[in-house]
């Protein structure tokens, strides 16, 4: 990763409150970072540097505890896992906490079954009760994740050249919350492409409109974003209506940001040592602790890794 030389990632955590991830209000002495050549390359490169084997393009559908300890994964798509599907520890690092909720819920069910077999009622404050509460909290957060659309638009060359900034938050728009010139990022080829991040309100409106066929939702969101960009950038096109982009592409980020968290006052990750399980994400720590969701997610992942390493050091 390389610093882009832009504004720092400070300020508040809100993504639809006028300052995209602290972009505007951040400390100008702190650089932001971007993946090279793309953000999709960051995690694989970190894994390669750490000599970690990676199974790409594979979805983990479920994680199961094994008799005698360890975990097995149910996967779909992509490559096959190792011949022996048994892992000594499990770290769940996902945008949505839905899988974490399922895993913790299964652990809670096991504790409840053990209590029932012993003829004991599950008391409030007991381990089983606290695990069930954690599973419920994770499920509630999964149901509240805010989606957004990202739309990459290739603008006419003469218009793109006239825009006097490389990136900007858009606090006055209900459609677009952030714009960035792709060519301004390190390692990117020269182009007139711009990426716009929609507001969660627009994404929720499009996704929740039953009259729009599923296969047309991305196109509908893209058109709304393009129309808004035309108004926002009209002053750089001589005040005339912006010509249609030469190309564009829209992608849905289904679990982009969390409007809430587990509210942990001190811990950045959830650690359950008896099961060698750690859960990390921007939804663990209290929202007002870190400057941005990116910082919260990064620190949560670091703590989860340290906790898992400690499991084996203690063993």
N, C-alpha and C positions, 0 to 999 in steps of 0.2 A: 504494500500500500504506500501511497505517496501523498504528502500534503498538497492541497490544491491552491493554497495561498489565499483562500477566501475568508469569510467571516468565521469566527469560532462557534462551537456548539454550546453556547451557554443559554441563559434565560430559562423560561418555564418549560414544562413538559408537554403542554398542550399542542396538538397538531392542527386544530381547527379554530384556534383562538387568536389568529392574527400573526403568529410567528412560527413558521414551520420548523419544528424541532429546535427552537432557539437560534435559528439562523440569523435573524436580524439583531437581537439583543445580546448576542454572545460576545465574549471577550475577544477583541480583535487581535490580541497577541497570541491566541491559541489557534493553531491551524486545524482545518477540517481535513478529512482523509477520504480518498476514493480508491477503489480497487483498480488494478492495472492487469490486463487490458479492460476487464469489466468487473463489476461487483461479484458476479457469479464465480470468479476465479479466486476470491479471497480464501474461502474455507478450504477448498482443495489444496491450495498452496501452503496454508498453515499446516494441514495434515501431512503433506509431503515433507515439509521441514522437520516435523516431529516424528517422521518415519511411522506414520499411522496408516494402516491399510484402509482404503475407502471403497465402498460399494456404491457407485454412482447411480443416479436415476432410479432409485428404489424407494418405495413407500413402505414405512413400517406401519402395518395395520393394527398390530397388537403386540404386547409383551407379556410373557407368561413366566411365573416363577416355577422353578424345577424342584423336584424332590431332591433333597440333599444340598440345596443351595444353587444359586446361579439363575440365569435368565435365558429364555429362548424367545426369538422374534418371529412373528408371522409377517411376511413381506409379500408385496405384489409389484410386478413390473421390474424392469432393470435386470441386473445380474443376480446370480444365485449367491447365497451366503456361503461361508465356509462349510465344509462337509459336516463338521460337528457344530451344530447350532446351539452352543452353550457358551454363555458369557459370564464372567465372574462378577461384573458390576454393570449398572445401567445408568446412563446420564440422559435425561430427556431435555433436549434443547430445541423447542419448536415454537413457531409463532403463536399457535393456538394451544392452550393448555388442555384440550379435550383428551388427548392420549394420556397425559399425566393424570387426569381425573379418573380415567378408566383403570389405570394401573394401581393408583392409590385405593380406589374403590374395591378392587380385587383383594388387596392386602387387608382392607377393613373387613371384607366378608370373611376372610380366613380367620381373623381374630374373633369375629362375632361367632363363627361356627365353633371355634375352640372353647369360647365361653359357654355356649349352649351345651356342648358335649360334657363340660364339667359341671353342668347344672347351675351356672352362674348367670345372673342378669347383667346386661351391659349397662354400667353406671355412667352417669354424666361425668366427664372428666377422665374417664378411663382411656387406655390406649386405643381401644376399638372406637370409642366415641370421638376421640380427637382425629383419628384417621378418617372417619366418616365425614367429619366436619371439613377436613382439608379437601377431601374429594369433592364435596359439595361446593366449596369455595372455588376450586379450580373449574368446575363445570359452569358455575355462574359467570366466571370471567370468560370462558370459551364462548358462551352465548352472547356476550356483550362486545366482542372484538369489533372494531370499526373497519370496514373495508374501504379501499380507495381504488381508483383506476390510475394507471400511469399511461400517458399517451405521448409517443414520440412522433413529432411532426417535422417534416422537411419544409422549411419556409422558402419562399423565393429569395434568391441570393441578395438582391438589392435591399430587401427589407431586413434580412438578418444582419447585414453589415451595419445598418443604421441604428440598431438597438444598442444603447450605450452601456449595458450591463451584461454580465455573464450569468447571473442568477439573482432571483428576488423572491421574497415572500409576498403574497398578495392578500393582505388582510381585508380588503374591501370586497372580495368576490365570494359568492356562494357556490361557485363552480370550480375554480382553480385556486389552490392554496400555495403553489410553488412552481417556478419556472427555472430551467437551467439550460444554458447553451452546452451541448454535448462536446463541442470542440474545445471548450475551456478546461476540460478535465485532462489530467496528465495521461499520456498514452493513447489518447483518442485521435483518430484521423481528422483532418480538416473537413468540415462539412457545415451545412446550414441547418442541421437537425437541432431541435429543441425538445426537451422532455418536460411535460407538465404533469404535476400530481394533482388529481382532483380532490375536492373536499370529500369527507366521509358522507356529508349530506347528499351530494349528488349521487355517489355510489349506492347509498341506501335507497334513494328514490328510484334509480334505475332497476336495481336488483329486486326491489319490492313491488314493482309494477307488473302485475300478472298479465297485462295486455301485451307486453313485449315478449316475444318468443325468446327462449333461453339463448339460442344461437345468435340473436340479434342484439343482445344487451351490450356487449362490448362496442359494437358499432354505434349504438345510440349514445353511449357515454362519450365515445370519441368525437362524435359530431357536436355534442354539447360543449366539450372542452375546446374544440377547434373554433366554434362560434365565439366563445368567450375570449380566446386568444386573439381573434380578429379584432375585437373591440379594445382589448388591452393594448395591442400593439399598433392600432390604427394611426396613432400620432407619428409613428416612425415610418409610415407608408405615405406620408404627405397628406394625411387626413382622409384619404380615399379608402373605400372598403378593401380589406386585405384580400389579395387573390388567393384562390384555393391552393392548399399545400400540394406539392408535387408527389408526396407520399406520406403515409402515417401508419402507425401501428398502436393498438391499444392492448393493455394487459390488466387483468383484475388481480389485485392484491387482497385476497379474501380475509386475511386476519392481520391487517396492517398494524393497527395501533390499539392499545388497551385504554379505555376510559377509566379503568379502575385497577386495583391491585389487591394482593393478599394483605397488604398493609403491614408487612414485617418492619418493625422499627429499627432492627439492627442487622438482620441477615439478608444477604443478596441472593441466596439460593436456599432451597429446601433440601435438607439432608436427612435420610432415614437409614442410619448405619446398620441396623439389624438385617436389612434387606439389601444392603449395598446399592442404594438408590439415591440419586440426586436429581433435582428438578431445577432448571434455570430458565430465566426469561425476564423481559422487562416488566412483568406483572407480579413479581415477588415482593420487591421492596416498596415502601411508601413512595407515592408518586412525587412528592416534593423534595426528595432526598437528592436525586441526581438531576443534572442539567438537561438531559435529553433522554428519550427512550433508547437511543443507540448506546449511550454511556451505561444506562441501567442494564441493558442486555449483555454488554461486554463484561462488566464487572460481575454480573451474575454467573456468566459462563466460567470466568476465572475462579470464582469461589467454588462452584460445583466441581471443577477439576481438582482443586486443592482438597476438597472434602473426600473425593473418591481416592485420591492418592493416599490420604491419611488412613482410609480403610485398610489398605494393604500394608502400610507402614506399621500399623498397630497389630496386624495379623502376624 
